[in-house]
Amino acid sequence: MRIGFIGLGSMGAGMAAQLIKAGHEVTVWNRSPEAAAPLQAQGARVATTAAEAARDAEVLHSMLANDAALREVVFEGGVLEGLAPGAVHVNHATISIALATELVERHAARGVGYVAAPVFGRPDVAASGNLQVVAAGAPDAVARVQPLLEQLASRVWPMGDDPLRAGIVKIAGNFLIGAAIEAMAEATTLTRAHGVSAAEFLDVVTNTLFASPVYKNYGGMIAQERYTPPGFTLALGFKDVGLARAAADTKRVPMPFASVLHDALLESLARGDADIDFSGLARVAAARAHLED
């Protein structure tokens, strides 16, 4: 299949590599061209513009950082106009419900399929093709891209015909990840203040009460104070909590803990920690208790 892939950050690069490995004809584009070089060595064609990557694609995948980047590339950069009627755009990014609504409407007006397929997993999981993908869109469009999604994922979770359903699952899921990290940050600060290290405490709880990937993976980073290189930055966490609060506002859903998490993340950004890992929330909790390393 002729595939375009735009956005080759820490997640997108591994995903595009899986599609190349599966034998597809993949054309890639990234704002910083050097990110495309390893994929070119694996057999990808490198486009000079995002619109060029879309032009001959039967399916276009996008993995861009935020609403602004997606809007700039898809609407202003000629990607939507470049897609042929009948092509399908698969968006993997976590975006606002407002932008998702606009994407659905504008793709339909162009006769282009739109599938929301946000992913759960960190860069190493993307590179191994074992993401969890949440997918929603018109049944014919989803059926067409299902084999591609299966090449990226250990499981594809269907969420129906409305792409907004996949989007809200991803937003709520990322909120839960942030909530878990903040809970671990506060709990480990409490134990440290009483002479029990983060590593000792987290070894107990992540092998008993909270033996799950989020607690084990992020807990391991907190225990080791290993916040670089980031798999998912605090800046992106702040963005996603903002998306949760905005989505809650539209339906008048109170989310008190989202406000707490927003403030903790804002404090992290104010400290200059925007580019460290999401697990770096633990630094704020420690600093509040004057336990910072």
Phi and psi restraints in degrees (value plus and minus 20) as a CYANA .aco file:
   2 ARG   PHI    -105.7   -65.7
   2 ARG   PSI      95.9   135.9
   3 ILE   PHI    -141.6  -101.6
   3 ILE   PSI     117.3   157.3
   4 GLY   PHI    -125.1   -85.1
   4 GLY   PSI     125.0   165.0
   5 PHE   PHI    -158.0  -118.0
   5 PHE   PSI      97.7   137.7
   6 ILE   PHI    -137.0   -97.0
   6 ILE   PSI     111.7   151.7
   7 GLY   PHI      81.6   121.6
   7 GLY   PSI      74.2   114.2
   8 LEU   PHI    -134.2   -94.2
   8 LEU   PSI      26.8    66.8
   9 GLY   PHI     -94.2   -54.2
   9 GLY   PSI    -180.1  -140.1
  10 SER   PHI     -81.9   -41.9
  10 SER   PSI     -48.6    -8.6
  11 MET   PHI    -110.9   -70.9
  11 MET   PSI     -68.7   -28.7
  12 GLY   PHI     -80.7   -40.7
  12 GLY   PSI     -57.4   -17.4
  13 ALA   PHI     -81.6   -41.6
  13 ALA   PSI     -64.6   -24.6
  14 GLY   PHI     -86.6   -46.6
  14 GLY   PSI     -56.1   -16.1
  15 MET   PHI     -88.1   -48.1
  15 MET   PSI     -64.8   -24.8
  16 ALA   PHI     -81.8   -41.8
  16 ALA   PSI     -57.8   -17.8
  17 ALA   PHI     -82.1   -42.1
  17 ALA   PSI     -56.7   -16.7
  18 GLN   PHI     -84.4   -44.4
  18 GLN   PSI     -58.0   -18.0
  19 LEU   PHI     -90.5   -50.5
  19 LEU   PSI     -56.2   -16.2
  20 ILE   PHI     -83.7   -43.7
  20 ILE   PSI     -66.2   -26.2
  21 LYS   PHI     -78.9   -38.9
  21 LYS   PSI     -52.3   -12.3
  22 ALA   PHI     -97.2   -57.2
  22 ALA   PSI     -23.5    16.5
  23 GLY   PHI      75.8   115.8
  23 GLY   PSI      -9.0    31.0
  24 HIS   PHI    -100.2   -60.2
  24 HIS   PSI     139.9   179.9
  25 GLU   PHI    -108.7   -68.7
  25 GLU   PSI      80.0   120.0
  26 VAL   PHI    -129.7   -89.7
  26 VAL   PSI     107.8   147.8
  27 THR   PHI    -131.1   -91.1
  27 THR   PSI     107.9   147.9
  28 VAL   PHI    -136.5   -96.5
  28 VAL   PSI     135.4   175.4
  29 TRP   PHI    -167.6  -127.6
  29 TRP   PSI     122.6   162.6
  30 ASN   PHI    -165.9  -125.9
  30 ASN   PSI     127.0   167.0
  31 ARG   PHI     -77.1   -37.1
  31 ARG   PSI     -60.7   -20.7
  32 SER   PHI    -116.8   -76.8
  32 SER   PSI      85.9   125.9
  33 PRO   PHI     -78.7   -38.7
  33 PRO   PSI     -48.3    -8.3
  34 GLU   PHI     -82.3   -42.3
  34 GLU   PSI     -44.1    -4.1
  35 ALA   PHI     -86.6   -46.6
  35 ALA   PSI     -40.8    -0.8
  36 ALA   PHI    -102.6   -62.6
  36 ALA   PSI     -37.7     2.3
  37 ALA   PHI     -77.5   -37.5
  37 ALA   PSI     -67.6   -27.6
  38 PRO   PHI     -80.9   -40.9
  38 PRO   PSI     -53.5   -13.5
  39 LEU   PHI     -94.7   -54.7
  39 LEU   PSI     -53.5   -13.5
  40 GLN   PHI     -82.2   -42.2
  40 GLN   PSI     -59.1   -19.1
  41 ALA   PHI     -84.9   -44.9
  41 ALA   PSI     -43.8    -3.8
  42 GLN   PHI    -109.9   -69.9
  42 GLN   PSI     -24.3    15.7
  43 GLY   PHI      99.1   139.1
  43 GLY   PSI     -19.6    20.4
  44 ALA   PHI     -96.5   -56.5
  44 ALA   PSI     131.6   171.6
  45 ARG   PHI    -111.4   -71.4
  45 ARG   PSI     120.2   160.2
  46 VAL   PHI    -124.6   -84.6
  46 VAL   PSI     102.2   142.2
  47 ALA   PHI    -107.5   -67.5
  47 ALA   PSI     131.6   171.6
  48 THR   PHI    -106.1   -66.1
  48 THR   PSI     -40.2    -0.2
  49 THR   PHI    -157.0  -117.0
  49 THR   PSI     139.4   179.4
  50 ALA   PHI     -84.2   -44.2
  50 ALA   PSI     -58.1   -18.1
  51 ALA   PHI     -81.2   -41.2
  51 ALA   PSI     -57.3   -17.3
  52 GLU   PHI     -84.7   -44.7
  52 GLU   PSI     -58.8   -18.8
  53 ALA   PHI     -84.6   -44.6
  53 ALA   PSI     -49.2    -9.2
  54 ALA   PHI    -104.0   -64.0
  54 ALA   PSI     -45.4    -5.4
  55 ARG   PHI     -76.2   -36.2
  55 ARG   PSI     -67.6   -27.6
  56 ASP   PHI    -124.5   -84.5
  56 ASP   PSI      -9.3    30.7
  57 ALA   PHI     -98.8   -58.8
  57 ALA   PSI     115.5   155.5
  58 GLU   PHI     -97.6   -57.6
  58 GLU   PSI     -55.9   -15.9
  59 VAL   PHI    -154.8  -114.8
  59 VAL   PSI     111.5   151.5
  60 LEU   PHI    -133.1   -93.1
  60 LEU   PSI     105.0   145.0
  61 HIS   PHI    -121.2   -81.2
  61 HIS   PSI     120.0   160.0
  62 SER   PHI    -150.3  -110.3
  62 SER   PSI     118.3   158.3
  63 MET   PHI    -158.7  -118.7
  63 MET   PSI      60.7   100.7
  64 LEU   PHI    -129.8   -89.8
  64 LEU   PSI     141.4   181.4
  65 ALA   PHI     -90.3   -50.3
  65 ALA   PSI     -56.6   -16.6
  66 ASN   PHI    -181.4  -141.4
  66 ASN   PSI    -198.3  -158.3
  67 ASP   PHI     -77.0   -37.0
  67 ASP   PSI     -66.2   -26.2
  68 ALA   PHI     -81.1   -41.1
  68 ALA   PSI     -63.9   -23.9
  69 ALA   PHI     -85.9   -45.9
  69 ALA   PSI     -62.6   -22.6
  70 LEU   PHI     -86.7   -46.7
  70 LEU   PSI     -62.7   -22.7
  71 ARG   PHI     -82.3   -42.3
  71 ARG   PSI     -64.6   -24.6
  72 GLU   PHI     -81.9   -41.9
  72 GLU   PSI     -63.8   -23.8
  73 VAL   PHI     -97.7   -57.7
  73 VAL   PSI     -66.9   -26.9
  74 VAL   PHI     -97.1   -57.1
  74 VAL   PSI     -64.8   -24.8
  75 PHE   PHI    -109.6   -69.6
  75 PHE   PSI     -69.0   -29.0
  76 GLU   PHI    -107.9   -67.9
  76 GLU   PSI     -43.9    -3.9
  77 GLY   PHI    -111.1   -71.1
  77 GLY   PSI     -15.8    24.2
  78 GLY   PHI      65.9   105.9
  78 GLY   PSI     -11.4    28.6
  79 VAL   PHI     -87.7   -47.7
  79 VAL   PSI     -68.6   -28.6
  80 LEU   PHI     -82.2   -42.2
  80 LEU   PSI     -61.8   -21.8
  81 GLU   PHI     -86.6   -46.6
  81 GLU   PSI     -49.0    -9.0
  82 GLY   PHI     -96.4   -56.4
  82 GLY   PSI     -43.1    -3.1
  83 LEU   PHI     -94.0   -54.0
  83 LEU   PSI     113.3   153.3
  84 ALA   PHI     -94.2   -54.2
  84 ALA   PSI     124.8   164.8
  85 PRO   PHI     -72.5   -32.5
  85 PRO   PSI     114.3   154.3
  86 GLY   PHI      77.6   117.6
  86 GLY   PSI     -37.4     2.6
  87 ALA   PHI     -91.0   -51.0
  87 ALA   PSI     145.8   185.8
  88 VAL   PHI    -144.9  -104.9
  88 VAL   PSI     112.5   152.5
  89 HIS   PHI    -122.1   -82.1
  89 HIS   PSI     102.2   142.2
  90 VAL   PHI    -126.6   -86.6
  90 VAL   PSI      92.7   132.7
  91 ASN   PHI    -119.8   -79.8
  91 ASN   PSI     101.1   141.1
  92 HIS   PHI    -118.7   -78.7
  92 HIS   PSI     -28.1    11.9
  93 ALA   PHI     -96.2   -56.2
  93 ALA   PSI     135.6   175.6
  94 THR   PHI    -108.0   -68.0
  94 THR   PSI      93.7   133.7
  95 ILE   PHI    -151.3  -111.3
  95 ILE   PSI     148.8   188.8
  96 SER   PHI     -89.1   -49.1
  96 SER   PSI     135.8   175.8
  97 ILE   PHI     -83.8   -43.8
  97 ILE   PSI     -55.3   -15.3
  98 ALA   PHI     -82.6   -42.6
  98 ALA   PSI     -66.5   -26.5
  99 LEU   PHI     -88.4   -48.4
  99 LEU   PSI     -58.4   -18.4
 100 ALA   PHI     -78.9   -38.9
 100 ALA   PSI     -61.2   -21.2
 101 THR   PHI     -81.6   -41.6
 101 THR   PSI     -63.0   -23.0
 102 GLU   PHI     -85.9   -45.9
 102 GLU   PSI     -60.0   -20.0
 103 LEU   PHI     -81.1   -41.1
 103 LEU   PSI     -64.1   -24.1
 104 VAL   PHI     -78.7   -38.7
 104 VAL   PSI     -67.5   -27.5
 105 GLU   PHI     -85.6   -45.6
 105 GLU   PSI     -63.9   -23.9
 106 ARG   PHI     -94.6   -54.6
 106 ARG   PSI     -53.0   -13.0
 107 HIS   PHI     -87.6   -47.6
 107 HIS   PSI     -61.8   -21.8
 108 ALA   PHI     -81.0   -41.0
 108 ALA   PSI     -60.5   -20.5
 109 ALA   PHI     -83.5   -43.5
 109 ALA   PSI     -47.9    -7.9
 110 ARG   PHI    -109.7   -69.7
 110 ARG   PSI     -28.2    11.8
 111 GLY   PHI      55.5    95.5
 111 GLY   PSI       4.9    44.9
 112 VAL   PHI    -129.2   -89.2
 112 VAL   PSI     113.9   153.9
 113 GLY   PHI     -89.8   -49.8
 113 GLY   PSI     128.4   168.4
 114 TYR   PHI    -153.2  -113.2
 114 TYR   PSI     102.9   142.9
 115 VAL   PHI    -142.7  -102.7
 115 VAL   PSI     104.7   144.7
 116 ALA   PHI    -106.9   -66.9
 116 ALA   PSI     103.4   143.4
 117 ALA   PHI    -159.4  -119.4
 117 ALA   PSI      41.1    81.1
 118 PRO   PHI     -84.6   -44.6
 118 PRO   PSI     138.5   178.5
 119 VAL   PHI    -145.5  -105.5
 119 VAL   PSI     130.0   170.0
 120 PHE   PHI    -131.6   -91.6
 120 PHE   PSI     111.5   151.5
 121 GLY   PHI     123.2   163.2
 121 GLY   PSI     136.7   176.7
 122 ARG   PHI    -117.8   -77.8
 122 ARG   PSI     155.0   195.0
 123 PRO   PHI     -74.7   -34.7
 123 PRO   PSI     -58.5   -18.5
 124 ASP   PHI     -86.3   -46.3
 124 ASP   PSI     -52.8   -12.8
 125 VAL   PHI     -90.9   -50.9
 125 VAL   PSI     -59.5   -19.5
 126 ALA   PHI     -81.3   -41.3
 126 ALA   PSI     -62.7   -22.7
 127 ALA   PHI     -87.2   -47.2
 127 ALA   PSI     -43.6    -3.6
 128 SER   PHI    -115.8   -75.8
 128 SER   PSI     -21.8    18.2
 129 GLY   PHI      54.3    94.3
 129 GLY   PSI       9.1    49.1
 130 ASN   PHI    -139.7   -99.7
 130 ASN   PSI      11.0    51.0
 131 LEU   PHI     -87.2   -47.2
 131 LEU   PSI     143.4   183.4
 132 GLN   PHI    -122.8   -82.8
 132 GLN   PSI      98.5   138.5
 133 VAL   PHI    -130.2   -90.2
 133 VAL   PSI     110.6   150.6
 134 VAL   PHI    -126.0   -86.0
 134 VAL   PSI      98.8   138.8
 135 ALA   PHI    -144.8  -104.8
 135 ALA   PSI     117.3   157.3
 136 ALA   PHI    -170.1  -130.1
 136 ALA   PSI     125.6   165.6
 137 GLY   PHI     143.8   183.8
 137 GLY   PSI    -198.6  -158.6
 138 ALA   PHI     -75.4   -35.4
 138 ALA   PSI     117.7   157.7
 139 PRO   PHI     -74.3   -34.3
 139 PRO   PSI     -59.0   -19.0
 140 ASP   PHI     -88.1   -48.1
 140 ASP   PSI     -57.7   -17.7
 141 ALA   PHI     -88.1   -48.1
 141 ALA   PSI     -62.8   -22.8
 142 VAL   PHI     -84.2   -44.2
 142 VAL   PSI     -63.2   -23.2
 143 ALA   PHI     -80.6   -40.6
 143 ALA   PSI     -56.8   -16.8
 144 ARG   PHI     -87.0   -47.0
 144 ARG   PSI     -56.6   -16.6
 145 VAL   PHI    -118.1   -78.1
 145 VAL   PSI     -24.6    15.4
 146 GLN   PHI     -73.5   -33.5
 146 GLN   PSI     -64.9   -24.9
 147 PRO   PHI     -81.2   -41.2
 147 PRO   PSI     -53.1   -13.1
 148 LEU   PHI     -90.2   -50.2
 148 LEU   PSI     -62.3   -22.3
 149 LEU   PHI     -82.5   -42.5
 149 LEU   PSI     -57.1   -17.1
 150 GLU   PHI     -86.7   -46.7
 150 GLU   PSI     -46.2    -6.2
 151 GLN   PHI     -93.9   -53.9
 151 GLN   PSI     -39.7     0.3
 152 LEU   PHI    -115.1   -75.1
 152 LEU   PSI     -34.6     5.4
 153 ALA   PHI    -152.0  -112.0
 153 ALA   PSI     133.9   173.9
 154 SER   PHI    -102.9   -62.9
 154 SER   PSI     -42.3    -2.3
 155 ARG   PHI    -174.9  -134.9
 155 ARG   PSI     119.7   159.7
 156 VAL   PHI    -129.1   -89.1
 156 VAL   PSI     103.6   143.6
 157 TRP   PHI    -120.3   -80.3
 157 TRP   PSI      90.3   130.3
 158 PRO   PHI     -94.4   -54.4
 158 PRO   PSI     116.4   156.4
 159 MET   PHI    -145.1  -105.1
 159 MET   PSI       0.2    40.2
 160 GLY   PHI      73.2   113.2
 160 GLY   PSI    -184.4  -144.4
 161 ASP   PHI    -104.8   -64.8
 161 ASP   PSI     -42.1    -2.1
 162 ASP   PHI    -114.9   -74.9
 162 ASP   PSI      93.6   133.6
 163 PRO   PHI     -76.7   -36.7
 163 PRO   PSI     -44.8    -4.8
 164 LEU   PHI     -85.4   -45.4
 164 LEU   PSI     -45.0    -5.0
 165 ARG   PHI     -85.8   -45.8
 165 ARG   PSI     -61.8   -21.8
 166 ALA   PHI     -85.8   -45.8
 166 ALA   PSI     -59.4   -19.4
 167 GLY   PHI     -82.4   -42.4
 167 GLY   PSI     -62.3   -22.3
 168 ILE   PHI     -92.6   -52.6
 168 ILE   PSI     -50.9   -10.9
 169 VAL   PHI     -82.3   -42.3
 169 VAL   PSI     -63.2   -23.2
 170 LYS   PHI     -86.2   -46.2
 170 LYS   PSI     -64.7   -24.7
 171 ILE   PHI     -81.2   -41.2
 171 ILE   PSI     -66.7   -26.7
 172 ALA   PHI     -85.9   -45.9
 172 ALA   PSI     -56.8   -16.8
 173 GLY   PHI     -84.0   -44.0
 173 GLY   PSI     -62.8   -22.8
 174 ASN   PHI     -87.3   -47.3
 174 ASN   PSI     -53.1   -13.1
 175 PHE   PHI     -81.0   -41.0
 175 PHE   PSI     -63.4   -23.4
 176 LEU   PHI     -82.6   -42.6
 176 LEU   PSI     -58.6   -18.6
 177 ILE   PHI     -81.9   -41.9
 177 ILE   PSI     -66.5   -26.5
 178 GLY   PHI     -80.8   -40.8
 178 GLY   PSI     -60.7   -20.7
 179 ALA   PHI     -83.1   -43.1
 179 ALA   PSI     -60.4   -20.4
 180 ALA   PHI     -84.5   -44.5
 180 ALA   PSI     -61.8   -21.8
 181 ILE   PHI     -85.0   -45.0
 181 ILE   PSI     -64.9   -24.9
 182 GLU   PHI     -82.4   -42.4
 182 GLU   PSI     -59.8   -19.8
 183 ALA   PHI     -82.1   -42.1
 183 ALA   PSI     -63.8   -23.8
 184 MET   PHI     -86.0   -46.0
 184 MET   PSI     -57.7   -17.7
 185 ALA   PHI     -80.7   -40.7
 185 ALA   PSI     -65.7   -25.7
 186 GLU   PHI     -91.2   -51.2
 186 GLU   PSI     -60.4   -20.4
 187 ALA   PHI     -85.8   -45.8
 187 ALA   PSI     -62.2   -22.2
 188 THR   PHI     -89.9   -49.9
 188 THR   PSI     -51.5   -11.5
 189 THR   PHI     -85.0   -45.0
 189 THR   PSI     -60.5   -20.5
 190 LEU   PHI     -81.7   -41.7
 190 LEU   PSI     -67.1   -27.1
 191 THR   PHI     -87.4   -47.4
 191 THR   PSI     -58.0   -18.0
 192 ARG   PHI     -81.6   -41.6
 192 ARG   PSI     -59.0   -19.0
 193 ALA   PHI     -83.6   -43.6
 193 ALA   PSI     -42.0    -2.0
 194 HIS   PHI    -126.6   -86.6
 194 HIS   PSI      -3.1    36.9
 195 GLY   PHI      68.8   108.8
 195 GLY   PSI     -10.9    29.1
 196 VAL   PHI    -129.2   -89.2
 196 VAL   PSI      99.9   139.9
 197 SER   PHI     -86.3   -46.3
 197 SER   PSI     139.2   179.2
 198 ALA   PHI     -78.8   -38.8
 198 ALA   PSI     -60.9   -20.9
 199 ALA   PHI     -83.0   -43.0
 199 ALA   PSI     -62.8   -22.8
 200 GLU   PHI     -84.1   -44.1
 200 GLU   PSI     -67.5   -27.5
 201 PHE   PHI     -83.5   -43.5
 201 PHE   PSI     -68.6   -28.6
 202 LEU   PHI     -88.5   -48.5
 202 LEU   PSI     -48.0    -8.0
 203 ASP   PHI     -81.7   -41.7
 203 ASP   PSI     -58.8   -18.8
 204 VAL   PHI     -88.8   -48.8
 204 VAL   PSI     -76.0   -36.0
 205 VAL   PHI     -94.0   -54.0
 205 VAL   PSI     -50.4   -10.4
 206 THR   PHI    -100.9   -60.9
 206 THR   PSI     -25.2    14.8
 207 ASN   PHI    -131.4   -91.4
 207 ASN   PSI     -14.9    25.1
 208 THR   PHI    -153.1  -113.1
 208 THR   PSI    -110.2   -70.2
 209 LEU   PHI     -84.5   -44.5
 209 LEU   PSI     -56.6   -16.6
 210 PHE   PHI    -147.0  -107.0
 210 PHE   PSI      35.8    75.8
 211 ALA   PHI    -105.4   -65.4
 211 ALA   PSI      51.4    91.4
 212 SER   PHI    -155.1  -115.1
 212 SER   PSI     139.9   179.9
 213 PRO   PHI     -76.1   -36.1
 213 PRO   PSI     -62.3   -22.3
 214 VAL   PHI     -82.7   -42.7
 214 VAL   PSI     -66.9   -26.9
 215 TYR   PHI     -88.6   -48.6
 215 TYR   PSI     -60.3   -20.3
 216 LYS   PHI     -87.4   -47.4
 216 LYS   PSI     -67.7   -27.7
 217 ASN   PHI     -90.2   -50.2
 217 ASN   PSI     -73.1   -33.1
 218 TYR   PHI     -91.5   -51.5
 218 TYR   PSI     -54.5   -14.5
 219 GLY   PHI     -82.1   -42.1
 219 GLY   PSI     -58.8   -18.8
 220 GLY   PHI     -81.6   -41.6
 220 GLY   PSI     -58.9   -18.9
 221 MET   PHI     -89.1   -49.1
 221 MET   PSI     -58.4   -18.4
 222 ILE   PHI     -85.7   -45.7
 222 ILE   PSI     -63.5   -23.5
 223 ALA   PHI     -80.1   -40.1
 223 ALA   PSI     -57.3   -17.3
 224 GLN   PHI    -113.9   -73.9
 224 GLN   PSI     -23.3    16.7
 225 GLU   PHI      32.0    72.0
 225 GLU   PSI      25.1    65.1
 226 ARG   PHI    -126.7   -86.7
 226 ARG   PSI      70.9   110.9
 227 TYR   PHI    -128.5   -88.5
 227 TYR   PSI     -20.1    19.9
 228 THR   PHI    -157.3  -117.3
 228 THR   PSI     128.3   168.3
 229 PRO   PHI     -90.0   -50.0
 229 PRO   PSI     130.6   170.6
 230 PRO   PHI     -99.4   -59.4
 230 PRO   PSI     124.1   164.1
 231 GLY   PHI    -112.4   -72.4
 231 GLY   PSI     -49.2    -9.2
 232 PHE   PHI    -174.3  -134.3
 232 PHE   PSI      97.6   137.6
 233 THR   PHI    -100.3   -60.3
 233 THR   PSI     141.7   181.7
 234 LEU   PHI     -81.3   -41.3
 234 LEU   PSI     -54.9   -14.9
 235 ALA   PHI     -81.6   -41.6
 235 ALA   PSI     -61.4   -21.4
 236 LEU   PHI     -89.8   -49.8
 236 LEU   PSI     -56.0   -16.0
 237 GLY   PHI     -81.8   -41.8
 237 GLY   PSI     -61.7   -21.7
 238 PHE   PHI     -81.7   -41.7
 238 PHE   PSI     -62.8   -22.8
 239 LYS   PHI     -80.1   -40.1
 239 LYS   PSI     -64.5   -24.5
 240 ASP   PHI     -92.2   -52.2
 240 ASP   PSI     -54.5   -14.5
 241 VAL   PHI     -85.4   -45.4
 241 VAL   PSI     -55.6   -15.6
 242 GLY   PHI     -82.1   -42.1
 242 GLY   PSI     -58.7   -18.7
 243 LEU   PHI     -84.1   -44.1
 243 LEU   PSI     -59.0   -19.0
 244 ALA   PHI     -84.3   -44.3
 244 ALA   PSI     -63.6   -23.6
 245 ARG   PHI     -85.4   -45.4
 245 ARG   PSI     -59.9   -19.9
 246 ALA   PHI     -85.5   -45.5
 246 ALA   PSI     -63.3   -23.3
 247 ALA   PHI     -83.9   -43.9
 247 ALA   PSI     -57.7   -17.7
 248 ALA   PHI     -84.7   -44.7
 248 ALA   PSI     -60.0   -20.0
 249 ASP   PHI     -80.4   -40.4
 249 ASP   PSI     -58.9   -18.9
 250 THR   PHI     -85.5   -45.5
 250 THR   PSI     -45.6    -5.6
 251 LYS   PHI    -131.5   -91.5
 251 LYS   PSI     -11.9    28.1
 252 ARG   PHI      35.3    75.3
 252 ARG   PSI      28.9    68.9
 253 VAL   PHI    -121.8   -81.8
 253 VAL   PSI      90.3   130.3
 254 PRO   PHI     -85.8   -45.8
 254 PRO   PSI     113.7   153.7
 255 MET   PHI    -154.3  -114.3
 255 MET   PSI      55.8    95.8
 256 PRO   PHI     -76.8   -36.8
 256 PRO   PSI     -60.4   -20.4
 257 PHE   PHI     -91.1   -51.1
 257 PHE   PSI     -46.3    -6.3
 258 ALA   PHI     -82.5   -42.5
 258 ALA   PSI     -54.8   -14.8
 259 SER   PHI     -88.7   -48.7
 259 SER   PSI     -60.3   -20.3
 260 VAL   PHI     -81.1   -41.1
 260 VAL   PSI     -65.5   -25.5
 261 LEU   PHI     -85.4   -45.4
 261 LEU   PSI     -60.4   -20.4
 262 HIS   PHI     -76.1   -36.1
 262 HIS   PSI     -66.5   -26.5
 263 ASP   PHI     -87.7   -47.7
 263 ASP   PSI     -58.4   -18.4
 264 ALA   PHI     -84.6   -44.6
 264 ALA   PSI     -61.5   -21.5
 265 LEU   PHI     -87.6   -47.6
 265 LEU   PSI     -60.5   -20.5
 266 LEU   PHI     -82.1   -42.1
 266 LEU   PSI     -58.0   -18.0
 267 GLU   PHI     -83.8   -43.8
 267 GLU   PSI     -59.2   -19.2
 268 SER   PHI     -81.4   -41.4
 268 SER   PSI     -64.5   -24.5
 269 LEU   PHI     -85.3   -45.3
 269 LEU   PSI     -58.8   -18.8
 270 ALA   PHI     -84.4   -44.4
 270 ALA   PSI     -48.4    -8.4
 271 ARG   PHI     -97.4   -57.4
 271 ARG   PSI     -27.7    12.3
 272 GLY   PHI      71.5   111.5
 272 GLY   PSI      -2.0    38.0
 273 ASP   PHI    -118.9   -78.9
 273 ASP   PSI      -1.3    38.7
 274 ALA   PHI     -74.2   -34.2
 274 ALA   PSI     -54.0   -14.0
 275 ASP   PHI    -120.3   -80.3
 275 ASP   PSI     -11.7    28.3
 276 ILE   PHI    -111.2   -71.2
 276 ILE   PSI     153.9   193.9
 277 ASP   PHI     -87.1   -47.1
 277 ASP   PSI     134.1   174.1
 278 PHE   PHI     -71.0   -31.0
 278 PHE   PSI     -55.1   -15.1
 279 SER   PHI     -83.6   -43.6
 279 SER   PSI     -35.3     4.7
 280 GLY   PHI     -85.5   -45.5
 280 GLY   PSI     -24.8    15.2
 281 LEU   PHI     -72.9   -32.9
 281 LEU   PSI     -47.5    -7.5
 282 ALA   PHI     -81.0   -41.0
 282 ALA   PSI     -45.5    -5.5
 283 ARG   PHI     -87.8   -47.8
 283 ARG   PSI     -55.2   -15.2
 284 VAL   PHI     -87.2   -47.2
 284 VAL   PSI     -66.6   -26.6
 285 ALA   PHI     -79.7   -39.7
 285 ALA   PSI     -62.0   -22.0
 286 ALA   PHI     -86.0   -46.0
 286 ALA   PSI     -60.8   -20.8
 287 ALA   PHI     -84.9   -44.9
 287 ALA   PSI     -58.0   -18.0
 288 ARG   PHI     -80.5   -40.5
 288 ARG   PSI     -53.3   -13.3
 289 ALA   PHI    -114.7   -74.7
 289 ALA   PSI     -10.5    29.5
 290 HIS   PHI      38.8    78.8
 290 HIS   PSI      18.8    58.8
 291 LEU   PHI    -134.9   -94.9
 291 LEU   PSI      -7.4    32.6
 292 GLU   PHI     -78.8   -38.8
 292 GLU   PSI     123.3   163.3
